[in-house]
Amino acid sequence: MPGTHPDVVVIGAGALGAATAWFATRAGLTVEVVERGSIVSGTTSACEGNLLVSDKEAGPELDLALLSHQLWRGELGEFGGLWEFEEKGGLVVAATAGGMAGLTELTERQRAAGIDVREVAADEIHDFEPHLTPDLAGAAFYPQDCQVQPMLMAAHLLRLARELGARVRTGTTVTGFLRDGDRVTGVRTDRGDIAAGHVVNAAGTWAGELAALAGVEVPVLPRRGFILVTEPLPPTVFHKVYAGEYVASTQSSDEGLQTSTVIEGTRAGTVLIGSSRERVGFDRTVSLPALREIAGKALALYPGLAPVALMRTYLGFRPYCPDHLPVIGTDPRAPGLAHVAGHEGAGIGLSVGSAKLLVEAMTGATPTIDITPFRPERFSLQEVS
C-alpha cells in the first residue's frame, strides 16, 4: 500500500487477528497486520483447535458459538481442508447418577437454545467410544462439535487475506498509539508509525497491556494450561471426549489449579490429553502436580492408556476475562480503537464469528447477532455502577 495508509491495522497474527484480517479484506477494507513475533506464535500455537458448542450455557457466548459454527461450515466451508476441519462430534460423559442428572439439565437448556444434543445411555456409550471405562452413568453426544488444526487455520487465513491485498509485518512491536485528541489514528511501532482509520487489538493474552497503552481498561489476563501428547496409536479416541465437570471449569474464576478431563485423537495417531487452568501470570514453569492430575483423570476414563508413552507436554496461556465473555467491538473510550480478545479457551472456535461481528461494527453494518454483551466499555460501566 505505498503512499497510503491502511483502513485497518490489526495487532496480532494469531487466530483472532487472522480472522479479522480476512473478514476485513473481504469487506473491501485495506488491512495491515502487525505482530511482534512470528505468525501464530502465541496462544494459537499451544491449543487444541476446539470448535465447541457443548461446553457453553445458553446465552451470548453460545449465540456466538452457533454463529461461528454457521460460518465454519458456510463462508469458510470451501477452505476446511486447508486447516483439517473435522466434524468429529463431542461426547460428554458423567461418572455418577448425580453427574448425569446435572448433565441432563444442561442439555435441556442447550437444546432449547438451538443445540443438537442427544442423550446416551450407559450401555450405549461403547457404541461411540469402545475404549472408555464401563464405569459411567451416561453421556451426551453433540454432533456439532468440530475440530481444526489451529496453526494451519490462522496461517491460511492470513495467506488468503494477503491474496486479497492485506499486508503482514512480523517482528514489529507496537509501542504506543497515534492520537488526534481522543481518537486513535494509528500505531507507533519499533519500526515506524502506521496511520490507520481503525486499529484492532487482537493481541491475545497481552490485549490488556496493549489496551492500557491507549488509556483504557480491558482486563484480559493469562491463564496457564497444559496438554499431554501420547505416542502415535491405532485409532483409540474417535470423538472429542470430556468429563461433565469441564463445563463448570470453563466458567470458574479461581486462581488455583483446576483440572478436568478432555481427550481426543489426531489424524497423526497421537492422543491429546488435557486440561488444566491456573492463573500464574506468564510463568512457563512445568508443573508436575498439574501434569499428574491430568494424567490420572485421563486414565480413569481410558484405562487402556496406562502403558502408553507420552511424547511430550506443552503449555499455553488462555486470554481470560473475569466475566467469561470475550471483548468484541469498537471502543467509545478511545474512538478508532477496537478489540477482539478475551475468549479464554474458546478463541479458535469463536474467532470467525467474533471477527465477522467486529468488521460489521467497524463498517456500520447491521450486526448478525447482538454484540452488546461483548462491548469493551462494559468494565468501566461496572465500576460506575
SEBA-536256 format. One record per residue: x, y, z of N, C-alpha, C, O in turn; residue in three letters. Coordinates in steps of 0.001 Angstrom, whole numbers, plus 500000, padded with zeros to 6 digits. Each point is the difference from the previous one (the first is absolute). Example, Ala and Ser with C-alpha at 12.3 -4.5 7.8 and 13.67 -1.06 7.14 Angstrom:
2
513190494310507800499110501190500000500900501200500000501036499981500665ALA498614501069498615500820501190500060499230501090500730500509501108500169SER
END
This chain:
385
500833498796500000499167501204500000500869501256500000499836500848500877MET501085499297498163500903501138499980499241501307499892499073500141499202PRO501347500824501631499446501334499919498667500187500674499504501125500064GLY499903497829500436498719500116500686500085499264501321500880499166500210THR498195501155500672499928499231501240498822499041499924499026500267499296HIS501057498626501417498926499001499930498742500495500711500051500884500855PRO498836498526498770498762500266500734500081499430501411499481500594500945ASP501175498247499196500027499284501277501411499491500277500628499393499134VAL499864500857502072501182499313500508499533498983501030499314500358500958VAL501048498385498856499670498934500939501266499645500771501023499670499401VAL498908500397501924501158499677500838499847498563500485499137499701500826ILE501704499419498654499954498592500382499713499109498812499022500203499280GLY501850498788500512499861499089498870499674498586500458500520499022499464ALA498601500886501546499466498710500415498652499769499342499682500617498983GLY499532498497501595498717499633499401499063501189499866499376500179498954ALA500517500641502098499071501131499952500468501071499026499200500561499251LEU502102499721500760500519500982499062499870499540498563499651500788499121GLY500631497933500634499901499463498648498561500039499494499745500399498864ALA499314499182501989498596500019499590499526501425499734499259500246499048ALA501169500690501798499615501398499792500555500520498687499301500684499253THR501954498994500462500599500449498739499221499454498808499762500723499032ALA499840498008501030499294499407498870498621500619499807499638500365498882TRP499582499760502208498671500585499863500079501466499581499155500472499239PHE501855500252501253500124501417499635500356500158498527499436500857499320ALA501487498335500179500338500114498580498826499575499132499775500568498932THR499482498441501520498808499580499249498951501114499945499211500081499059ARG500797500782501977499060501119500024500507501201499203499357501049499978ALA501801498796499365500521501066499164500938500963500702500355501031499430GLY500059498657501803500905500865500746501447499619499713500317498831499776LEU500559502181500235501431499712499917500509499735501414499620500687500949THR501243498310499176500365499480501317501505499831500103500659499562499057VAL499874500795502107501392499693500331500011499305501362499451500526500967GLU501166498303499112500116499238501240501416500186500532500973499818499268VAL499140500544502005501317500121500628500085498991501138499057499840500774VAL502076499488499318500214498933500974501426500115500528500947500050499215GLU499214499993502107501343500196500545500879498757499859501225500110499972ARG498158498713499941500761498778499792499833499513498583500063500782499051GLY499725497926500807499656499424498709498505499694499998499347500087501040SER500117499559497811498567499700499964499720498777500869500843499113500135ILE497970500853500448499512498942500889501045499587501043500199498813500254VAL500462502176500340501041499698500983499511500073501438500768499739500927SER497952500618499275499470500109501350499078498836500340500335498844499740GLY498515501455500835499070498972500464499551499072498866499780498810500227THR500083501723498565499551499182498879500921498815499755499560498972499485THR501705501155500874500958498914499774500013498987501128500748499024499941SER498442501185501085500066499138501192498619499592500474499717500002501198ALA499414499643497843498640499606500382499551498845499122500765499515499166CYS498001500046501018499507498800499329499159500277498760499768499088499206GLU499773502134500607499193500296498822498543499616500133499380499549499037GLY500065500629502166498611499623500244499021500956499324500167501219500042ASN498819498206499340498841500768499518498777499404500700499303499154499440LEU500451501295501781499019499332500858498747500834500218500061501223500126LEU498805498092499914498772500577500549499658499318501328499267500561500814VAL501255498247499403499589499162501132500371500571501357499335499693500990SER501705501127499089500489500476501296499453501367500358500545500672500875ASP498375499755498459499485501351500212498551499968500467499157499293499446LYS500582501499501595498632500194500478499244500900499025500605500762499245GLU498079499143500779499176500897499194500318501447500360500102500344501178ALA500052500493497815500343501403500237500863500543498880500112499370498948GLY500507501797501259500728500677498920501143499174499409500195500007498785PRO500566499279502057501125499237499463499506498859499121500610499705498972GLU498304499654501415499442498943499168499470500571498684500169499388498945LEU499197501774501115499540500642498764501177500235499053499895499777498794ASP501229500677501771501192500226499203500561498687499454500477499950498866LEU499466498994501937500483498693499550499154499470498844500535499438499045ALA498148500739501040499124499531498925500223500797498720499972499440498904LEU500252501881501237500343500808498822501304499501499385500093499828498785LEU500898499942502047501295499530499501499862498646499311500623499746498969SER498543499383501623499777498680499393499442500148498589500404499280499087HIS498663501660500739499446500245498669501075500478499029500016499607498834GLN500880501242501660501049500542499133501038498954499632500444499941498853LEU499947499229502114500967498942499701499487499096498884500765499572499136TRP497952500144500889499422499095499014499534500740498752499848499391498941ARG499922501926501172499465500776498890501065500768499249500622499465499082GLY499600501809501306500951500849499279501399499403499938500719500191499019GLU499664499087502026501347499440500060500049498524499613501065499383500010LEU497790500066499654499929498566499746500913499517498886500555498905500084GLY499606501903498870500826499557498866501469499875500364500764499352499284GLU499644501271501841501406499970500399500287498967501095501139499883500453PHE497846499375499971500150499117501152501159499031499881500660499695500993GLY499595499816497798501096499065499818501361500605500302500931499279500357GLY499195502036499504501280500657500261500391499894501466501182499890500325LEU497826500143500559500311499974501430499420498785500707499753500035501205TRP500029498885498041499609498708500555498705500087500796499886499431501085GLU499145501283498369498687500092500637499394498605500094499940499269499011PHE499615500373502182499470498653500230498757500073500880500042500541501105GLU498871498921498405498743499953500762499972498711500813499235499081499707GLU501607500868501314500142498750500747498927499815501069499771498876500447LYS499568502202499972499000499904501056500642499900501374501147499573500130GLY498101500825500898500488499969501375499163499074500859498775499953499879GLY501900499313500988499312499109500936500350500455501419501157499931500416LEU497844500528500311500183500439501389499507498884500898498859499557499873VAL501992499981501038499670498817500799499809500378501468500603500948500502VAL498548498286500164499732500188501426500316498707500724499588498921499572ALA501148501189501529500425498813500747498974499529501014500005498834500393ALA499114502065500035499041499656501051498582500366499569499800500744499039THR499220498718501692498607500331499711499748501483500222499270500636499240ALA501339499910501807499845501430500250500603500833498891499417501000499582GLY501765498591499932500614500701498886499161499923498746499928500961499234GLY499431497889500549499150499857498820498759500864500110499530500548499003MET499935499578502206498829500871500195500354501446499662499224500701499350ALA501959499741501097500437501361499680500236500180498515499677501048499441GLY500892497927499907500236500073498555498684500058499247499886500715499004LEU499116498540501460498685500022499351499359501379500096499392500474499040THR500743500169502113499462501362500155500686500960499027499348500841499381GLU501981499021500492500740500852499073499533499775498570499777500960499262LEU500075497788500343499609499723498619498601500523499685499718500400498870THR499416499594502127498654500540499766500059501492499707499311500489499104GLU501515500239501655500153501441499749500647500244498640499593500901499266ARG501400498305500405500684500176498723499093499669498820500003500699498987GLN499234498248501152499095499604498922498985501112499721499665500274498848ARG499855500358502219499045501100499840500635501189499284499307500805499378ALA502036499298500719500716501112499365500465499665498586500626500832499344ALA499075497961500182500296499676498616501125499015499775500402499785498857GLY500123499606502204501073499024499849499422498622499708499003499591500596ILE501631499708498488499642498609499713500761499130501001501220499872499900ASP498083499536501053500639499168501020499125498782500263498775500102500066VAL501875498734500086499264498750500174500506499293501251501206499846500190ARG497875499729500652500400499257501188500431498588499612499430499380499102GLU501588500133501598500558498679499737499932499191501293500586500388501011VAL498712498507498955499898499138501182501339499316500263500834499860499105ALA499349499719502144501274499394500393500364498811499108501162499826499635ALA497842499362500019500304498805499204500183500302498510500259499092499211ASP499606502181500402500219500404498608501327500727499792500403500247498863GLU500279500096502237501204500820499888501067499326499146500686500662499222ILE499454498025500922501041499302499248499725499965498503500900499688499220HIS497881500623500365499730500142498564500722501223499444500364500039498824ASP499838500957502036500718501218499596501500499862500259500817500324499138PHE499536499196502043501400499929500424500261498643500667499802499857501206GLU500637499159498022500140498641500550501083499852501062500002499007500727PRO500913501946499386501088499867500962499755500759501306500854499993500887HIS498004500654499236499668500684501252499750498983501116499591498866499752LEU500665501571501476499676499163501149498507499653500001499176500826499607THR500469497966500828498574499658500096499322500635501208498778499935500126PRO502002500678500762499452500537501252499478501417499817500464500924500669ASP498582499252498438499428501309499748498479499913500103499395498973499695LEU500003502141500745498549500013500196499237500400498747498804499729499888ALA501874500908499175499329500453498790500834501063499317501101500327500443GLY498356500216498457500753500984499236499033500821499158498802499721499943ALA501746501295499408499253500796499025500880500172498773501195500270500114ALA498204499572498711500747500120498754499600501280499274498815500294499839PHE502197500465499724499810501284499329500577499909498585501203500193499828TYR497992499523499171500536499857498639500557501290499416500749499951499025PRO498904501216501549500493501266499453501423500327500435500616500902499432GLN499919498398501550501378500262500426500979499604498893499908498911499434ASP501017501980500270500940499777498902501420500319500461500242500353501154CYS500675499511497914501423500156500289500703500582498783499656499683498861GLN501347501185501393500925500415498952501424499907500544500209499879501207VAL500758500178497891501386500148500410500234501507500096500043500672498970GLN500112499886502251499937501459500166501103500774499297499752501085499474PRO501466498376500508501087500724499337499775500065498496500247501031499374MET499280497851500038499683500023498576498869500981499707500038500724499006LEU498969499293501858498861500896499796500444501457499947499641500729499075MET501142499698501922500427501401500043500945500323498850499876501052499373ALA501074498046500343500958500261498930499300500116498646500328500881499205ALA498714498238500531499307500051498708499072501206499903499879500591498927HIS499462499788502170499163501204499939500845501236499713499579500883499254LEU501608499180501334500893501126499686500418499955498527500047501037499337LEU500252497781500157500361499880498585498841500432499105500200500725499026ARG498599498832501302498833500383499204499757501506500067499609500616499008LEU500624499973502166499861501458500125501054500714499160499708501014499365ALA501524498457500630501050500617499177499647499923498515500284500928499243ARG499105497979500348499587499881498601498958501051499630499843500347498830GLU499443500160502188499018501067499774500594501383500254499280500999500004LEU502043499055500208500668501298500115500539500351501366500670501023500142GLY499068498172500869500496500321501345501521499885500037500613499303499192ALA499973501403501770501445499944500229500222499486501422499244500346500908ARG501779498837499288500321499457501327501442500357500329500920499678499248VAL499267500997501894501341500336500471500281499224501281499343500232501015ARG501610498862498955500426499308501213501227500700500578500616500846499353THR499722498782501880501138500637500655499809501487500206500964500765499980GLY497793499646500219499670501422500128499195500201501280498868499528500104THR501707501163500861499372500181501312499293501346500080500597501040499719THR498136498938500665499252501240500226500431500590501341499947499328501030VAL500474501918498947500477500682501206499058501088500486500174500526501099THR498837499814498099499054501049500387499026500248498865499973499272499008GLY499225501776501159498967500320499019500147501430499516500369500891500765PHE499340499321497970499882501355499459498628500542500410499013499264499992LEU500929502003500361498733500587500467499746501335499296500925500729499642ARG497822499551500179499523501316499612498937500364501016498823499692499817ASP501597500969501264499119500182501141499774498645500662500956499287500303GLY497779500358499923499689498698500588500068498865498983500096498828500367ASP499854501525498374499875498972498964501331499304499734501044500645499897ARG498903498039499994501155499207499597500073500018498475499031499659499321VAL502112500738500150500148500154498552501107499115499418500381500149498839THR500121498940501975501034499107499514500835499466501147499641500158501167GLY501475499210498498500864499408501017501434500491499836500452500313498899VAL500243499743502225501443500202500003500644498625500178499577499223500856ARG501429500481498352500698498727500136501500500249500050500469501110499748THR500267497848500577501458500117500034500606500060498597501216500102499838ASP497908499835499151500467500115498612499289501130499258499960500031498770ARG499478500898502014499357501153499388498513500067500287499393499031500457GLY500028502138499266498577500228500228499180499486498811500450499997498855ASP498322499567501470499055499581498963498669500676500287499353499688500999ILE500230501233498143498695500629500143498928499066499464500248499217499083ALA498559500870501495498901499129499569498669500582500434499915500757500966ALA499051498870498298498656500430500382499497499301501244499291500602500808GLY501069498123499358499627499214501169501219499210500460500816499578499181HIS499307500224502122501026499140500571499290498908500798499158500292500848VAL501185498453498877499359498859500663500998499347500946501092499600499597VAL498515500301501660500789499322501021499612498520499990498977499610500563ASN501860499572498785499794498549499968501233499325500589500509499020499457ALA499959501524501665501292499616500564499924498856501000500952499777500748ALA497941499496499282499922498805500840500195500300501471499366500903500546GLY501513498339500097500199500169501437500637501341500347500006500400501164THR500524500287497847500596501327500242499021501126499653500388501168499985TRP498366498501499740499034501020499591499773501043501088499795501176499701ALA500241498399501560499823500963501090501131500998500064499770501194500192GLY501462498323499647501155500895500021499946500969498820500331501177500141GLU499254498328498707499924500857498828498918501069500174500206501164499655LEU498636498430500884498931500977500235500456501102500950499637501165499835ALA501161498457501159500489500991500970500841501071499327500011501144500454ALA500699498510498465500774501002499264499090501072499396500426501128499753LEU498314498498500013499020500954499472499197500658501111499120500815499726ALA501175498837501538499316500622501132498643499421500317499191500655500657GLY500533498109498884498713499375500294500240498649500663501039499369499808VAL497968500201500981500110498730500709499294498888499233498815500099499684GLU501924498858500028499454498752499467500688498907500813501122499611499675VAL498228499886501377500685499149500984500217498555499543499464499063500591PRO501327500774498353500356498669499505501275499554500708500996500723500022VAL498961498075500557501133499465500754500360498607499482499133499300499477LEU502132500287500660500376498651499566499544498934500990500055500205501212PRO499496498660498265499609498861500821500673498755499416499650499541498913ARG501319499926501828500851498935499464499269498668499912499169499674500848ARG501157499559498105499464498659499847501012499082499343500824500441499198GLY499113498269501146500913498995499457499245498976499165498821499734500234PHE501870499702498798499479498903499187501068498915499924501183500291499818ILE498387498452500323500887498852499845499787499404498610498878499980499495LEU502198499536499890499933499414498656500597498604500041501164499830500363VAL498043499165499266500481498622500015500776499666498727499998500759499031THR500655498103500999500570499420498789498859499668499036498855499860500430GLU501440500013498272498945499617499044499429498623500323500727499062500327PRO497953500848499573499290498760500343499073499597498864499666500832499156LEU499913497909500805498875499638499138498772500795500445499983500498501126PRO499004499637498041498814500781500389499482499599501383499652498844500237PRO500306502134500665499669499734501404498883500899500510499099499539500700THR500957501744498951499006500987500430499393500593498733500712500577499179VAL497981499281500664499361500299498725499243501323499992499646500495498930PHE500102500081502229499309501282500120500805500867500955501002499562500566HIS498548501669499605500531500789501112499243499553501244498779500142500072LYS501934499326500896499378499406501189500417500813501213501187500249500212VAL497847500159500571500374500688501235499001499743501112498838499668499768TYR501661500499501447499181499785501193499057501169500206500307501138499645ALA498532498561500938498970501014500170500448501220500775499499501098499757GLY501447498737501184500417501150500807500820501015499201500274501097500488GLU500118498541498286500765500928499173499218501291499764500584501083499998TYR498097498812499804499189501193499750500110500972501167500156501205499798VAL499761498265501437500105500866501177501379500641500089500120501157500404ALA500924498102499221501350500544500102500213501169499056500760500917500310SER498573499061498534500165501113499067499397501288500550500393501091499588THR498656498792501341499337501175500567500541500386501370499494500933500623GLN501509498373499844500575500288501309500952501189499927500667500219498989SER499383500543502100500940501121500099501120499731500993500776500902500317SER499318497876500175501030499677500983501389500210499415500237499737498821ASP500681500742502020501380500185499557500789498701500082500937499791499228GLU498690499335501702500757498783500227499801498963498912499193500174499087GLY501567498737501033499978498942499002498651499287499969499470499595501034LEU499996500263497772498807499193499755500293499089498813500621500420499024GLN498936498351501065500161499083498870498679499299499724499227499721500916THR500527500001497822498835499224499578500365499349498673500724500582499193SER498777498228500591500502499184498901499404500385498651498786500137499844THR502119500032499182499637500159498589500969499141499205501214500148500146VAL498275498957499014500844499070499259499521499933498552498800499962499730ILE502157500024499347499635499834498596501167499429499223501159500191500367GLU498527499106498557501017499499499101500269500984498879499180500874499721GLY501976498983499634500354500843498860500189499127498766500063498775500096THR500025501866498754500196499264498756501335499259499992500146498974499335ARG500821501551501407501323499378500044500038498782500926501004499288500030ALA497914500460500730499951498863500907500321500331501440499755499183500888GLY500790501997499365500241500402501383498670500296500689498992500277499349THR501030499657501971498833500368500804500374501219500827501018500002500692VAL498151501039499235500198501213500787499170499894501270498817499663499952LEU501812500627501187499352499838501296500126501298500786501106500493500219ILE497759500059500204499976501178500858498962499760501074499511498880500148GLY500151502129500587500475501358499895500211500542501410499510499442500982SER501228501654499088500216500658501293499810501491499827500114500541498900SER499591500113502222499859501453500039500600500508501295499732499457501072ARG501084501591498828500513500678501195500525501366499585500572500164498922GLU499222500813501955500456501360499734501315500224500738500031500221501211ARG501048499713498023501351500131500561500806501016499205501225499908499930VAL498089501061499472500691500936499125500514499276498767499351499091499483GLY501824501323500050500603499370498825501095499008500404500974499815499270PHE498865499555501881500965499016500485499953498752499106498969499334499912ASP502150500359499432500059498864499088500602498749500660500356499044499310ARG499756500965502009500533498838500712499076498804499816498784500129500139THR501780498718499552499197498783499882499571499556501395500831499832500893VAL497866499982499284499435499629501299499739498499500031499059499524499365SER501760499730501360499789498556500118498663499660500675499342499050499577LEU500231501695501464498673499707500564498879500120498970499074499189499994PRO501004501816499138498971500156498972500038498833499021498958499441499658ALA502240500190499890500114498891499053499512498695500620499357499189499334LEU500955500617501948499590498769500688498472499926500087499412498946499759ARG499955502164500583498533500004500089499354499729498648499050499225499900GLU501473501419499063499441499802498666500102498527499598499029499409499528ILE502157500007500664500206498604499614499119499056500809499415499068499447ALA500488501167501856499197499124500852498535500007499624499360498949499964GLY500106502223499757498590500095499624499750499386498619498948499409499757LYS502023500736499350499849499388498679499959498473500097499216499349499311ALA501632500089501549500023498544500156498706499473500623499608498859499755LEU499733501974501050498716499576500563498960499799498900499111499160500136ALA500996501611498769499070499843498884500492498987498982499209499229499456LEU502087500766500284500577499087499008501104499175500657501179500301499813TYR498467498669500948501016499199500695501017499374499049501135499737500399PRO498484500026498373500892499381499043501176500863499605500935499515499362GLY499039501783501013501127500881499697501160499824500981501068500578499799LEU498736498635501254501021499889501053501386499639499467500973500623500424ALA499174498406498670501352499649499540500531500880498872501120499800499529PRO498091501159500043500383500816498843501028501043500406499891500603501068VAL501098499607498090501045500994500284499536501399499602499301500178499002ALA501102500807501795499798501399499642501201500482499199501146499793500397LEU498581500857498462501086500578499209500438501343500566501190500312500047MET497828500480500382500334501339500466498813500601500733498900499449499992ARG501339501672500631498947500860500529500252501403499467501122500340499624THR497843500456500349500212501415499669499012500836500785499004499499500522TYR501293501783499547499140500904500764499684501231499176500715500357499063LEU498195500275501318499609501257499383499267500847501006499729499563501119GLY499945501663498478499316500937500891498696500442499349499998500645498951PHE498895498997501690498704500442499500499784501462500374500344500404501110ARG499093500398497983499680501396500334498681500075500780498910500002499427PRO501232500057501883498861499913500938499382501371500240500714500985500188TYR497956499076499805499264501209500358499141499687501230499395498929500053CYS500531501960500927499350499653501270498520499670499903499484499283500857PRO499814501214498132498580499655499879499773498878498987498860499681499662ASP502228499726499860499952498826499115499305500274498671499443499092499383HIS500595502154500186499521500355498667501130500710499262500760500748500616LEU499363499034498096501040500704499254499702501489499865498893500463500272PRO502114500256499307499896501443499760500005500205498495500998499725499333VAL497891500759500134499855500159498551499305501326499726498904500242500505ILE501719500612498703499316501213499587500896501221499998501146499964500448GLY498293501120499032500691501281500026499912500578501404499045499736500731THR501959501057499640500105500490501373499684501493500058500808500807499540ASP498030499589501018499649501427500052500923500810500903500028501227499914PRO500725498099500950500929500707500871501241500464499234500709500904500444ARG499546498478498415501133500367499148499562499796498555500378499007499379ALA498833501914500076499493499821498633501133499682499024501089500570500066PRO498613498502499030501018499538499067500663498710500431500650499329499199GLY499183500316502090500553498761500525498875498975500143498894500333500426LEU501399498422499216499048498895500165500744498824500613501229499943499956ALA498027499121500613500600498859500674499317498714499547498796499977499742HIS501990498957500165499461498655499829500942499075500773501031499567499485VAL498594500144501757500914499319500927499199499430501170498792500207500110ALA501920499065500765499409499536501248499093498794499874499053499862500774GLY501214499255498264499132498844499769500377498792500852499365498951499889HIS501634501173500940500548498922500828500245498757499141500768500077499041GLU498607498777501265500301498779499258499156499795498765500064498939499381GLY499135502063500240499073499827498874500367500845498794499198500137499077ALA502004500434500915500352500969498972500039499442498595499620500697499059GLY500827498063500765500048499444498645498582499845499466499688500469498906ILE499465498880501863498641499762499537499204501268499768499217500079499053GLY500978500927501814499223501235499911500653501055499120499434501076499805LEU501747498633499661500764501028499278499242500558498806499983501212499786SER499394497917499440499401500483498758498731500811500266499766501016499345VAL499417498542501611498830500798500355500392501331500602499388501027499704GLY501638498961501148500466501235500629500520500983498958499699501192500060SER501083498306498986500554500864498964498901500581499118500044501177499641ALA498978498005500013498899500496499170499252501122500721499698501033499403LYS500001498760501894499292501026500765500822501285500103499458501100499899LEU501846498753500302500846501184500142500037500796498701499891501226500019LEU500262498091498864500035500714498726498653500661499724499955501108499466VAL498965498236500884498690500646499874499938501273500828499480501016499538GLU501046498937501683499988501179500869500848501129499418499605501165500046ALA501557498487499408500888501036499452499439500626498733500260501171499724MET498977498069499502499476500513498742498585500545500115499454500512499023THR499940499384502166498643500506500193498921499077499477498846500410499873GLY501507498351499820499001499040499516499127499521501159500398500072501163ALA498423499447498505499115499455501019500626498726500569500342499097499237THR499815500811502096500655498811500566499166498742499805498775500025500120PRO501904498881499579499320498728499786499316499522501273498892499466499946THR501757500720501196499379499749501301500306501195500899500827500843499653ILE498520499230501479500190501114500926501424499979500552500424499015500605ASP500303502068499183501385500093500448500125500667501376501085500054500579ILE497794500448499931500022500774501255500665499263501162500778500627500719THR498967498080499511500625499341501159501528499975499954500646499790501027PRO499937500422497791501443499909499850500691501366499966501216500064499820PHE498033501025500349500546501334499778501194500279500927499968499627501172ARG501062501013498322501216500225500783499802500867501227500663499800501018PRO498433501160498893499851500960501097499214499437501177499781500718500975GLU499791498034498972499166499464501075500734499979501336499362500098501048ARG501947499779498939500751499958501255499983501362500690499894500068501224PHE500210501012498009499882501343500571498608500238500544499829500642501036SER499156498828498247498620500162500455499781499265501315499252500475500854LEU501394498366499323499862499256501252500586500796501153499454499986501103GLN501662500717498653500611500795501053499063501132500417499866500301501185GLU499486500321497827499094501111500304498798499522500802499565500660500944VAL499899498169498664498807499470500679500340499508501399499121499522500716SER
END
